[in-house]
Amino acid sequence: MLVFCTAIRYSFKRLLEEKKIGDLEKEVSGKYKLNIRQAKDAVENARQTMKSQRELVKMNYDNYKNKVSKIEKLLNSKDKKLSDRKQNALMSKLDKRKRKLQYYKKFLDTNTIPPVIFGTKEIFLRRCKGLITDEEWKDCRNNRIYSRGDKTKNGNPNLRVVTLNSMTFLEISALEKTQNNRAIKIQVPLYLPQKLSKKTGKVNGINYREMFLNHMKTGEAYGVELIKKDNKYYVHITFELPKTALIYRIHNGIVGIDTNPDGFAITMIDNKGNLIGHNILKQHELLYARSNRRKNLCGELVKQVVLIAKKYNFSIAAEDLRFKDDTDVTRKFARVKHQFIYKTLLTMLESACIRECIELSYVKPQFTSKIGLYKYCHQYGISVHNGAAMVIARRAYGYKEKVPKILKDRLIFDKETFDKKNEWLKWTIINKIIMKKGGNKPDLWLRDRKQILGLVS
């Protein structure tokens, strides 16, 4: 671990000096007595670290650029009258955002990256304050080995999982070599976790042990990372699931999913776009539970959706959500947004669909909630989230969402000009008119719909 992590740091420094990767791999192999495959893994690890840092610089620069422009727009706005206190607060915030913007702009102009601390910045600051010993700091910096898999080498050549007499071992290629110039192999017992039910004795959830052992028999590649943490050794194994034919296809029907901070709203439609049923799967603990508990709750939600899709023989459609931290918002909304673990939910959903042979479709999330609110909530008596889920499901089929005739007749005066605009612009116009008339929140629209449309006095 010490040699491998040192090789990564050395490779990182040489890559900053723009040394060629092929020459660097040979140099690392000779300098640290690693075989060429271990040297390649170390150089690739350093290269990926540098690549991720460059992407983060671009992302942070764009985010702060948007924040600065939006604060300036708010300060220069003539429509909103700001109090002196609010204006001073925005000026202070603008100054901080500009300093951050200039900080990341410097790296973009010079084609460099911010300083990288191997062993995490938090541990480094604790060492600087004398809260941990030098030995503990070094343990954090030199605590792992990674080996990429190789199909031609029957899985993984340097960190190989083997089974002997129904027991599982991790075979590690050490730095020491035999007289024949072969690496000495060290075998240590390896526990592959398997959660058994106390009542039935059967496996609860997914049988990852059986899946991996079956994968080993095929001879396919698998990646292994050995990590030391709190004087214990953990092994992270990654492998690809076998490709299987889809059973639950989109032509049968779709379960549309609207992803929310506290769960899923699902709406089922047939292949003609008509409503079949709807439900809301909520887990309020997602807003405040600890990380491990959240992952478990996400798994439970995904399991319920998969069971519903299999029951009706339907596929699943979800939003392709990609949020950016490019807007300064109020504290309350910022807290909700920060706790919205949509990525975990969608990643688990995708993995479950692959395992269960369910077709999964991603659609654009624009205006799903607004279209569902203005078009389907009143028609079917469903919530705004179920309305959005219905729009998502219909969009997966490629259906266009026309503006209802009653909205056009009551809110639009120049219908000829309105009809020439595209679908997105039509709904933008409708939304702006409704918000000006007092329907700026979903509850207000659902309550005052008739008054806003002028159907009652």
N, C-alpha and C positions, 0 to 999 in steps of 0.2 A: 504493500500500500504506500509506504514511504517513497519507494523508487518510482512507482507509477504516477503518483500525484506530483512529485518533483519533475518528472518528465513532461507532465501537462503544463506546469508553470514555465518550464524552460521553452517549450514549444510555443507557448503564448507570447513570450518575449521575442522570440525569433520571428514569429509571424508579424508582430508589430514592426519589425525591421524589414518586412516584405521579402522574407526568404522563401524560396520555392519549396513547395510541399514535398516533392519527391526527394530533394536533397536533404530536407529537414528530417524526413523519416529515417533515412540511412544514418544521419548524424546522431539522432536520438537512440537508435538501435545500438550503435557502437559505444556511445558515451555511457549509457545506463545498463548495458549488457542485457537488453530486452530482445526477444525475437522480433522479426519484422512485423508480425501481426500485432503484437502488443505495442510496438512503436507507432504503427498506423492508428491504432485505437487512441493513443495518447495525443497524437497530432490532430486527429479528427475531433477529439473532445475540445481541444484548444481552439480549433477553427470554428466550431459551432458556438463556443462562448463568445468569440469575437463577432461572429455573424449576428448573434442575438443582441449584442450590445449596439451594433450599428442600427439594427431595426428599432431598438428602443429609443435611440437618439432621434430618429426620424419621427417616430410616433409621438414622443414627448414634445418635439418642436411643433408639430402640426396641432397638437392639443392646446398648447399654450398660445399659439398664434390665434386659434379660434376663440380662446378665452379672452384674450386681449381685445380682439375686434368686437366681441359681444359686449364687453364692459364699456368700451368706448362708444358703441352705438347706444347703449342705455344712458350714458352720461350726456350724450349729444341729442337725445330724443326730446322733442318739443311737446309730445303728447303727454308724457308722464312727468308730473311735477314731483321732484325729489326733495325731501327735507334736508336740512344742512347736515344732520347726523348721518343720514343714508348716503349723501354725496361724499362726505369725508371718508366713510367706510369704503365706498367704491373706489375712491382715489387711492387709498392705502392698498387695497387689493390689486388695483391696476399696476401700482408700482412694483409689487411683489411678482406679479405675473410677467411684467416686462423684464425684470432681472432674470427670472427663470428662462424666458425666451432668449435672451441674449446669451445665457450660459450654454444652451443647447445649439444655438446658431454658431457659436465659436467652434464647436466640434464638427459641424457640417461644413463650415468654410475651410477648415484645415484638414478635413477627411481623417479625423482621429476619433477616439472614443473616450469616455470618462474613465478614471482610474478604477481598476477591478481588484477587489480584495478576495483572494481565495481563502475560504474559511468563514465567510460572511462578515459583513460590516459590524453587526451587533456583537459578535464574539471579539472582533478586533478592538472595539471601543472598550469592552470589558477588560481586555488585557492591558490596554493603555491606562486604565484607571486602577490597575492592580487587583481587580476582583477575581481573576483566575491566574493560575500559574503558567509559566512558559511551557511546561509539559502539556497542560490541558489545551493551550492554544495550538501547539503543534499537532496534537491528536485531532483537532478539528480540521486542520489543513491536510492531513494525511490519513484519511479515513475511508478510502474506497478504491476498488478496482473494477474496471468495466471491460467486458469482452464482447465484441459483436459476434453474432452467429454466422455460420458458414455451412451451406448445404453440402458442399463437396467434402467437408471434414466431418460429416455425420453429426451436425448440430452445432457444436461449439468446441473449438480446439483447446482453448486455454482455461476455461471454466466449464467443465463438462459435468452434467448430471448423469450418474450411473446407478443401476439397481443391481444389488448382489444379495442373494438369499432373501428376497422380498423386502430388503432394506434399501433406502435411498441414500446416496453419498454424493458430495460435491468433490470432483477431482480437479485440483488446482495445479497448474503448471508453475513450479517454483523457479527461482532464478538460478539455483544450483543445478549443475549438470553432471551426468555420468561420464564415464571414460569414453563412451561412444558419442559424446557431445549431444546427448539427449537430455531434455529437461526432466528433472525429478518430479514425479507426480505425487501429490499429497491428497489423500482421501479423508474427508471429514464427514461425520453423519449429518444428514440434511433432513429437516422436518418439513414436509409439504402439508400445509394446514388443510383440515377437513372438519367442518362443523356438523356434528351428529346430533339428532334430536334426542333429548333425554327420555321422551315417551316412546317413540317408535324405533329409535336406533337408526333411522334413515338420515341421509344427508339433507340438511336444511339449505335451500337455495341452490346455487350452482356448484357442481362437483368439479372444482378447479384441479384437484389432484388427478382425478381420472382423465380430465381433458388433456393435461400436460403429459401424463404418462402415455396416452394414446398418440400424442403429437411426437413424442420421442421415438416411438416405434416406426414412424414414417421416415425418420432420418432428416426431417426438415430443420431449418436453422432456428435458433432461439438465442436471444440476447440475455446475458447474465451480468448483474451488478452486485458486488459484495460490499456491504457497508458496515462499518463499525460505529456503534452508538451506545453510549452508557455501558461500555465494556461488554456489549453483546454484539453478535454478528448476525446481520440480516441479509437475505439473498432475495433480490428482485429479479424475477424471470419474466421476459416478454416474448410472446410468440403469436403468430397469426392464426386466427380461427380458420378452419377449413371452409372453403366456399361451397354453399349448398344451394339447391334450386329453390326459388321463391314459391311458397304455397299460397300465401294470402296476398292476392294481387289487387291492383288498383281497379280493375274492371268489375270487381264484385261490389265495391262500395268503399267509403273512406271514413275513418275516424279523424276528424279535425281537432287539433290540440292548440289551445291558447295558453301560453306559458305565463304564469303570474308569480309574484314573490312568495305567495302562500299556497301554491299548488297548480293543478291543471283544471281547465274548463274544456270539456270534450263535447263535440256534437257529431252525430253520425248522419251521413247522407247516403242515398243510393247513387247509382251511376248516372242518374238523370239530374242530379243536383237537388233532390227533394229531401226534406227533413225526415229522419226516422226516429231519432231520440237524442237526448242530451243529458248531461250530468256535470256536477262540479266535484272534483276530488281535491279536498283541502287538507293541508297539514300546517296549522298555524305555528307549530314549533319551528318551522323553517326560518321564521323571522328572528329567532333569538337563541336557538339551540346551539350547542357546541359543534365543532366541525365533524367529528366522528358520528355524532347523532344525526346531523344533517344528511350525511351520505347515506345512512341507513334509511332515513325518511324518503330521500330521493329514490332509492331502490324500491321501496314499498309503492310509491306512486307509479313508477314505471311498470312494476309488476301488474298493478291493477289495469293500466291502459292496455298492456299486452294481452291480458286475459280477455278483456272486452273485444279487442280486435280479433282474437282467435275464435271467440264465441260466435261472432257475426260473420266470420270469414272475410273480414275487411282488411284493407291496408291502412297506413297511418300517414297523416300529413301534419307538418309542424312549420313554425316560422323560422327563417334563417336569421336569427338574431345576432347582431354584432354591434355592441355598444362601444362608444368611445368616451373617454373622460375629458371631453372638450367643452363642457358647459358648467359654469358656476351656478349652483341652484341653492334653494333654501335648505336649512339643516335637516328638516324632517324628510324631505324628498331625497336628500343625499344619503341619509341613513337607510331608507328603504331601497334605494338603488344599489348601495353597497352590499346589502344583504340579499340581493336578488341573484341567486346562484344559478342562473339560466344555463350556463355552460355545463355545469355538472349534470343538470337534468337532461339536456339534449344529448350529451355524450353517453350517458347511461341508456337513454332511449335508443340511440343508434346501435349500441352494442347488443341490447336486448333484441332488437329487430333482426340483426344479423343471425343471432343464435336461434331465434324462433322462426326464421324464414319468412319474415313479414316485410313487404315492400314499404320503404319509407321515402316520402317526398318532402322536399323543402321548398317553401314559397317565399316571395318577398313579403315583409311584414307591413309595408306602407298602407295606412288607412284601413287596416282590418277592423280595428275597434270602432272607428267612426262609421264605416259602411254597415257593420253589424248593428250598431246603435240606431242609425237612421232608417235602416231598411228592414231588418228582421226582428228586432226586439218586440216592437208593437204587433207585428204580423203574427208571430208565433208565441208571444208571451214568455220570452226567454230573457235571461240577464244579458248585460252588455258583453260579458266574457264568452258566453255561449254563442252570442251573435257573431263575435269575432272568430270563434272556432268554426262556425259555419262558413264564413267568408274564406277562411284558410282552406277548408275542405273543397269548396267550389273552385277556388283558384288553382288547386292541384289538378283539377280536371280541365283547366283552361277556360272556364266560364267567365264572361265579362259581367261586371256588376253595373247594370244600367241604373240611372237615377230614376226613382219611382215617379210616376206621372203627377201624383199629388204634390210632391216636393217641387217639381218643375213648375206646375201651374201656380202654386201659392207663393213661391219665393223668387222666381225668375221672371223678369219683364221682357227682356230681349231674347226670346227663345231661339231665334235664327242664329244669332252669334253664339249662344250657349251650345247649340247642337254641333257647331263646327269644332269645338274644343275636344281634346282627348279625355279619356276616362279619369285620369288623375286630376286634371285641372277642373273638371266638372265637380268632383267631390270636394276639392279645395274651396271652390266658390260657395257651394252649398254649406260647407262647414263654417265659413266666415260669416255668412248671413245669419245662420242659426245662432252662433255665439253672440253676435251683436243684438239679437232679439231676446237674449236672456237664457239661451240654452248652452251656456259655457261649461256646464258640468253634466255628466250622464243622468244624474238623478233629476236635475232641473228639466232636461228634455223629456224624460219619461213622465214627469209629473205635469209639465206645462205644454205638452206637445200640441194640444188642440188650440191653446191660446196663441202659441208662437206661429202656427200655421193659419190663424185667423178663422178656425172652424167654429169657435164660440167667442162671444164677446166677453 
